[in-house]
Each structure stands twice: as structure tokens, then as C-alpha cells.
Amino acid sequence: MSRRGRPKTRPEAVGSLIDRVLADLGAGPTARAVRIANHWADAVGSDVASHSRPVAIRGDVLEVEVDTSVWCQQLQLRTPQILAGLRETVGQDAPSEVWLRVGKGG
């Protein structure tokens, strides 16, 4: 039994399909923020991740909440390494800037 009218295509990874669907629905920035949050510990290391968490992305600026002012200062000094780690782990979804604020953190 053959299926007529159905194009023969290769299977695709669900992750790439979800990204496209979310972008089509206008939820691209939300999906981008979720990908960054999911890879945060890989990008910055477990020590930094235990004291911080990404909370929002506005344009190309990632907002990160840090648990103390001391860690906020430390992360400010490590911003180039954080951005490099994000570029390595999330690729084109990586932000170009990081904005830090003291809050609940990791």
C-alpha cells in the first residue's frame, strides 16, 4: 500500500521543528531565552550557575539575576568569558551583552 500525495522527506530533529514553529508563532524570543537558560550551567560553569540565573532577554541583551553584590561584581569582571561560553553552547542564540542585577540568583 503506497501513500500518494505525501512527499518523501527525511526525518527531522524535534528540536529544530519546535524552534521553527515557535518562530512562526512569534515566540522566537521566548524559545531563545529557554535555550539560554537550559544551557546556562554548561556555558558559565556550575559554580557561577549556582549563584546566578538568566531571567530575560531583551533584544541582544541577556538579563541575569545574581544572588549577592559580591557575585555580581565577579560576574561583571567575567562578562567576556560568559559571552564566549554562551556563544560556544547556544551558537547564534547567544546574546552580545549581559546585564547583571542582584536578586535571588541561582
DRENDO-1510 file (C-alpha; in Angstrom, 1 decimal, always signed):
<recs>
REC; n; res; u; v; w
REC; 1; MET; +0.0; +0.0; +0.0 .
REC; 2; SER; +1.5; +3.3; -1.0 .
REC; 3; ARG; +0.8; +6.8; +0.2 .
REC; 4; ARG; +0.0; +9.1; -2.7 .
REC; 5; GLY; +0.3; +12.8; -2.4 .
REC; 6; ARG; +2.6; +12.7; +0.6 .
REC; 7; PRO; +6.1; +13.9; -0.1 .
REC; 8; LYS; +9.0; +11.7; +0.9 .
REC; 9; THR; +11.2; +13.7; +3.3 .
REC; 10; ARG; +13.9; +12.8; +5.8 .
REC; 11; PRO; +13.0; +12.8; +9.5 .
REC; 12; GLU; +14.0; +16.0; +11.3 .
REC; 13; ALA; +15.0; +16.5; +14.9 .
REC; 14; VAL; +12.1; +17.6; +17.0 .
REC; 15; GLY; +14.2; +20.5; +18.5 .
REC; 16; SER; +14.6; +22.1; +15.1 .
REC; 17; LEU; +10.9; +21.7; +14.3 .
REC; 18; ILE; +9.9; +23.3; +17.7 .
REC; 19; ASP; +12.2; +26.2; +17.0 .
REC; 20; ARG; +10.6; +26.9; +13.7 .
REC; 21; VAL; +7.1; +26.5; +15.0 .
REC; 22; LEU; +7.7; +28.9; +17.9 .
REC; 23; ALA; +9.3; +31.4; +15.5 .
REC; 24; ASP; +6.3; +31.1; +13.2 .
REC; 25; LEU; +4.0; +31.8; +16.2 .
REC; 26; GLY; +6.1; +34.9; +17.2 .
REC; 27; ALA; +7.5; +33.2; +20.2 .
REC; 28; GLY; +11.1; +33.2; +19.0 .
REC; 29; PRO; +12.5; +35.3; +21.8 .
REC; 30; THR; +10.9; +33.1; +24.4 .
REC; 31; ALA; +12.4; +30.0; +22.8 .
REC; 32; ARG; +15.8; +31.7; +22.7 .
REC; 33; ALA; +15.5; +32.6; +26.4 .
REC; 34; VAL; +14.6; +29.0; +27.2 .
REC; 35; ARG; +17.6; +27.6; +25.2 .
REC; 36; ILE; +20.0; +30.0; +27.0 .
REC; 37; ALA; +18.5; +29.1; +30.4 .
REC; 38; ASN; +18.8; +25.3; +29.6 .
REC; 39; HIS; +22.5; +25.7; +28.7 .
REC; 40; TRP; +23.4; +28.3; +31.4 .
REC; 41; ALA; +25.4; +25.9; +33.6 .
REC; 42; ASP; +27.3; +24.5; +30.6 .
REC; 43; ALA; +28.1; +28.0; +29.4 .
REC; 44; VAL; +29.3; +29.5; +32.7 .
REC; 45; GLY; +30.2; +26.6; +34.9 .
REC; 46; SER; +28.4; +25.1; +37.9 .
REC; 47; ASP; +30.0; +27.5; +40.4 .
REC; 48; VAL; +28.7; +30.6; +38.6 .
REC; 49; ALA; +25.4; +28.9; +37.8 .
REC; 50; SER; +24.8; +28.2; +41.5 .
REC; 51; HIS; +24.9; +32.0; +42.2 .
REC; 52; SER; +23.1; +33.3; +39.1 .
REC; 53; ARG; +20.3; +32.6; +36.6 .
REC; 54; PRO; +19.2; +34.2; +33.3 .
REC; 55; VAL; +15.8; +35.8; +33.7 .
REC; 56; ALA; +15.1; +37.6; +30.5 .
REC; 57; ILE; +16.4; +38.6; +27.1 .
REC; 58; ARG; +15.6; +41.9; +25.5 .
REC; 59; GLY; +16.9; +42.3; +22.0 .
REC; 60; ASP; +20.5; +41.1; +22.3 .
REC; 61; VAL; +20.9; +41.8; +26.0 .
REC; 62; LEU; +20.6; +39.0; +28.5 .
REC; 63; GLU; +19.4; +39.9; +31.9 .
REC; 64; VAL; +21.0; +37.8; +34.7 .
REC; 65; GLU; +20.0; +37.8; +38.3 .
REC; 66; VAL; +22.8; +37.2; +40.8 .
REC; 67; ASP; +22.4; +36.3; +44.5 .
REC; 68; THR; +24.8; +38.7; +46.1 .
REC; 69; SER; +26.6; +42.0; +45.2 .
REC; 70; VAL; +29.9; +40.2; +45.5 .
REC; 71; TRP; +29.0; +37.7; +42.9 .
REC; 72; CYS; +27.5; +40.5; +40.7 .
REC; 73; GLN; +30.9; +42.2; +40.7 .
REC; 74; GLN; +32.7; +38.9; +40.0 .
REC; 75; LEU; +30.4; +38.2; +37.0 .
REC; 76; GLN; +30.8; +41.8; +35.7 .
REC; 77; LEU; +34.6; +41.0; +35.5 .
REC; 78; ARG; +33.9; +37.7; +33.8 .
REC; 79; THR; +31.4; +39.0; +31.2 .
REC; 80; PRO; +33.7; +38.3; +28.3 .
REC; 81; GLN; +34.1; +34.7; +29.4 .
REC; 82; ILE; +30.4; +34.4; +30.0 .
REC; 83; LEU; +29.6; +35.7; +26.5 .
REC; 84; ALA; +32.2; +33.4; +24.9 .
REC; 85; GLY; +30.7; +30.4; +26.8 .
REC; 86; LEU; +27.2; +31.2; +25.6 .
REC; 87; ARG; +28.4; +31.6; +22.0 .
REC; 88; GLU; +30.0; +28.1; +22.3 .
REC; 89; THR; +27.0; +26.4; +23.8 .
REC; 90; VAL; +24.0; +28.2; +22.1 .
REC; 91; GLY; +25.6; +29.5; +19.0 .
REC; 92; GLN; +23.6; +32.1; +17.1 .
REC; 93; ASP; +21.2; +32.5; +20.1 .
REC; 94; ALA; +24.0; +33.9; +22.2 .
REC; 95; PRO; +23.5; +37.5; +23.4 .
REC; 96; SER; +26.1; +40.2; +22.7 .
REC; 97; GLU; +25.7; +41.8; +26.1 .
REC; 98; VAL; +24.9; +40.8; +29.7 .
REC; 99; TRP; +23.1; +43.0; +32.2 .
REC; 100; LEU; +23.5; +41.9; +35.8 .
REC; 101; ARG; +21.3; +42.7; +38.8 .
REC; 102; VAL; +21.2; +41.5; +42.4 .
REC; 103; GLY; +18.2; +39.3; +43.3 .
REC; 104; LYS; +17.6; +35.7; +44.2 .
REC; 105; GLY; +20.2; +34.4; +41.8 .
REC; 106; GLY; +20.8; +30.7; +41.3 .
</recs>
